[in-house]
């Protein structure tokens, strides 16, 4: 049902209007309906790319930039979907989520399993990577992901044991 039909149905239900197909009210409703149809089409186009659920999303690169987890065209379908799920989880992170458990979870979202040891005196956090799923394609991307998972006062010291 189009906008015009919906408007007509709603107005008929009020009992205030006699809609016979040629009234001034119907002409006005047709004008409103044409604008509403155009708006509806534009909203559908926007919504088509708003949600981070499909690796075929044409706007996926915007989410990749936002969350720092690039989806490589060479990734298999399951890896792409795993990365999308991890990006969606990043939406739930607050600026107070810097407990050891939260940082470990942030690292897991980047595809890493790691042991963390904090040295408060040096403000370093030793990050011993025990598993890397390869979500970050370069060493610089990996280091940036790990750095971004840390509170701003802590410096990660990355050690790979894989």
C-alpha positions in Angstrom: 0.0 0.0 0.0 1.4 3.4 -1.0 1.4 6.6 0.9 -1.7 8.0 -0.8 -3.7 4.9 0.0 -2.6 4.9 3.6 -3.5 8.6 4.0 -6.9 8.0 2.4 -7.6 5.1 4.7 -6.7 7.1 7.8 -8.8 10.1 6.8 -11.8 8.0 5.9 -11.7 6.4 9.3 -12.1 9.9 10.9 -15.5 10.4 9.2 -14.6 14.1 8.5 -13.9 13.7 4.8 -15.8 12.5 1.8 -13.3 11.0 -0.6 -14.8 10.4 -4.0 -11.6 10.7 -6.1 -11.9 14.3 -7.2 -11.9 16.5 -4.1 -9.5 19.2 -3.2 -8.5 17.3 -0.1 -7.5 14.3 -2.3 -5.5 16.5 -4.6 -3.6 17.9 -1.6 -3.1 14.4 -0.2 -1.6 13.2 -3.6 0.9 16.1 -3.4 1.9 15.1 0.2 2.0 11.4 -0.8 4.4 12.0 -3.7 6.8 13.7 -1.3 6.4 11.0 1.3 7.1 8.3 -1.3 10.3 10.0 -2.3 11.3 10.4 1.3 10.5 6.7 2.0 12.7 5.6 -1.0 15.6 7.7 0.3 15.2 6.3 3.8 15.2 2.8 2.5 18.4 3.5 0.6 20.0 4.9 3.7 18.9 2.0 5.9 20.2 -0.5 3.4 23.8 0.4 4.3 23.3 1.4 7.9 23.6 -2.0 9.5 26.8 -3.9 10.0 25.5 -7.4 9.3 26.7 -8.3 5.8 30.1 -8.5 4.2 28.5 -7.4 1.0 27.5 -4.0 2.5 28.8 -1.4 0.1 29.5 1.0 3.1 31.5 -1.6 5.0 34.7 0.4 4.6 33.3 3.1 6.7 32.8 0.7 9.6 36.3 -0.7 9.0 37.7 2.8 9.4 35.6 3.4 12.5 36.6 0.2 14.3 40.1 -0.4 12.9 39.4 -3.9 11.7 39.8 -4.2 8.0 38.0 -7.0 6.1 40.4 -8.4 3.5 38.8 -9.4 0.2 40.8 -12.6 0.5 39.1 -13.5 3.8 36.7 -16.4 3.6 33.0 -15.8 4.3 33.2 -17.0 7.9 36.2 -14.8 8.8 34.4 -11.8 7.3 31.3 -12.5 9.4 33.5 -13.1 12.5 35.1 -9.7 12.0 31.8 -8.0 11.6 30.6 -9.5 14.9 33.7 -8.2 16.6 33.2 -4.8 15.1 29.6 -4.8 16.4 30.8 -5.6 19.9 33.1 -2.6 19.8 29.9 -0.4 19.7 29.3 -1.6 23.3 32.6 -0.4 24.7 32.6 2.6 27.0 35.5 4.8 28.0 35.5 3.3 31.4 36.1 -0.3 30.2 39.8 -0.6 31.0 39.8 -3.4 33.5 42.0 -6.4 32.8 39.0 -8.4 31.7 37.8 -5.6 29.4 41.2 -5.1 27.8 41.5 -8.8 27.3 38.1 -8.8 25.6 39.1 -5.9 23.4 42.2 -7.8 22.3 40.0 -10.9 21.6 37.8 -8.7 19.3 40.9 -8.0 17.3 41.6 -11.7 16.9 44.1 -12.0 19.7 44.3 -14.2 22.7 46.8 -12.6 25.2 48.0 -12.7 28.7 48.4 -9.3 30.4 50.7 -8.2 33.1 50.7 -4.6 34.4 53.7 -2.8 35.8 52.3 0.3 37.5 55.7 1.8 38.1 56.7 1.9 34.5 53.1 2.3 33.3 53.6 -0.6 30.9 51.4 -3.5 30.2 53.1 -6.6 29.0 50.9 -8.1 26.3 51.9 -11.7 25.6 50.1 -12.8 22.4 49.4 -16.5 22.5 47.0 -16.6 19.5 46.5 -14.4 16.5 43.6 -15.1 14.2 45.2 -12.7 11.6 42.4 -10.1 11.6 45.0 -7.3 11.4 46.8 -7.6 8.1 50.0 -5.6 9.0 52.2 -5.4 12.0 51.3 -1.7 12.3 47.6 -2.4 12.3 48.1 -5.1 15.0 50.1 -2.7 17.2 47.5 0.1 16.7 44.7 -2.3 17.7 46.5 -3.3 20.9 47.4 0.3 21.7 43.8 1.3 21.3 42.7 -1.4 23.7 44.8 0.1 26.4 44.0 3.0 28.8 45.7 6.1 27.7 48.2 6.1 30.6 49.5 2.6 29.8 52.0 1.6 27.1 51.8 -1.9 25.7 54.9 -4.0 25.5 54.0 -6.6 22.9 55.5 -10.1 23.0 54.4 -12.7 20.5 54.5 -16.4 21.7 52.7 -18.0 18.8 
